[in-house]
Amino acid sequence: MSSEGWPPGHEKLVLEETDSTMMEAQRRAPSLGSPTWILAHRQTAGRGRRGRAWTDPAGNFAATLIQRMDEPPAKLALRSFVAALALRDALVELTHLPDAFALKWPNDVLLNGGKLSGILLESPGAGVLAIGIGVNLRASPEPEPGAAFPPVNLRSETGITLGPEQLLDSLAPAFARWDTRLRTYGFGPIRTAFLNGVARLGQPLIARTLTEEFRGTFETIDESGSLVLVTPEGRRAIPAADIFFP
Ligand SMILES: O=C(O)CCCC[C@@H]1SC[C@@H]2NC(=O)N[C@@H]21
């Protein structure tokens, strides 16, 4: 358990099995009261970004935070940075390995350069945000063809075994802490912290959107959370893309 304890007013629901914690969140959205973390020990139909499947072998972490948030979509989307920072903090707190983890725009946490986790934001109803987080604690899924980063897992990379509930008990207060910073001070401190921990700042990147590919130097993340690349055609601010390291 984190030294801060479980965030006041938040509920925790632990399921042995579900199709997807995102689906579980969607079913609960209409009657949602307090912010709720839904953890599943097994998902039979986990989903990733852009319609991809997310497989989590036994012992991995799969959870969704669902809460009411009456904010414009652009501000809601900044929770992806909040989630990544919170996950990085929770992992550092539990492993004491601050240098092993890096952030990848917009919301991945890398371990020794491999894909350790995935974060997915959805809105399962008006004014409701669901943030799904998967972490390869004990086993790596099969790499997808063409995957930018090989999946890695915490146990084989570090020799450390964490339980899903142990991670949740650090992640929930870490998320609440970063979320409070966003609400109080705006995106500035989140952006600064993310830039401090992000991989490949100042180095070449490839950003692929659904329709285009941009190659350039990773200059910064702007005030709206977009990736800023300096390309041969000039500076480009890219709101959403998959990132590859050339
Ligand atoms: O594609 C990605 O990188 C995002 C993956 C998100 C996976 C998590 S696991 C918990 C939650 N439930 C799901 O079905 N997906 C998210």
The ligand as an SDF file (V2000), in Angstrom:
LIG
                    3D

 16 17  0  0  0  0  0  0  0  0999 V2000
   -3.2210   -0.0920  -26.8850 O   0  0  0  0  0  0  0  0  0  0  0  0
   -2.7950    0.2740  -25.7860 C   0  0  0  0  0  0  0  0  0  0  0  0
   -1.5850    0.5000  -25.5980 O   0  0  0  0  0  0  0  0  0  0  0  0
   -3.7670    0.4720  -24.6590 C   0  0  0  0  0  0  0  0  0  0  0  0
   -4.0650   -0.8110  -23.9410 C   0  0  0  0  0  0  0  0  0  0  0  0
   -4.9990   -0.6530  -22.7510 C   0  0  0  0  0  0  0  0  0  0  0  0
   -5.2440   -1.9560  -22.0470 C   0  0  0  0  0  0  0  0  0  0  0  0
   -6.0650   -1.7860  -20.7930 C   0  0  0  0  0  0  0  0  0  0  0  0
   -6.0930   -3.2360  -19.7970 S   0  0  0  0  0  0  0  0  0  0  0  0
   -7.3310   -2.5270  -18.8010 C   0  0  0  0  0  0  0  0  0  0  0  0
   -8.3050   -1.8550  -19.7330 C   0  0  0  0  0  0  0  0  0  0  0  0
   -9.2440   -2.8330  -20.2480 N   0  0  0  0  0  0  0  0  0  0  0  0
   -9.1250   -3.0080  -21.5530 C   0  0  0  0  0  0  0  0  0  0  0  0
   -9.8180   -3.7670  -22.2400 O   0  0  0  0  0  0  0  0  0  0  0  0
   -8.1540   -2.2130  -22.0400 N   0  0  0  0  0  0  0  0  0  0  0  0
   -7.5380   -1.4280  -20.9930 C   0  0  0  0  0  0  0  0  0  0  0  0
  1  2  2  0
  2  3  1  0
  2  4  1  0
  4  5  1  0
  5  6  1  0
  6  7  1  0
  7  8  1  0
  8  9  1  0
  8 16  1  0
  9 10  1  0
 10 11  1  0
 11 12  1  0
 11 16  1  0
 12 13  1  0
 13 14  2  0
 13 15  1  0
 15 16  1  0
M  END
$$$$
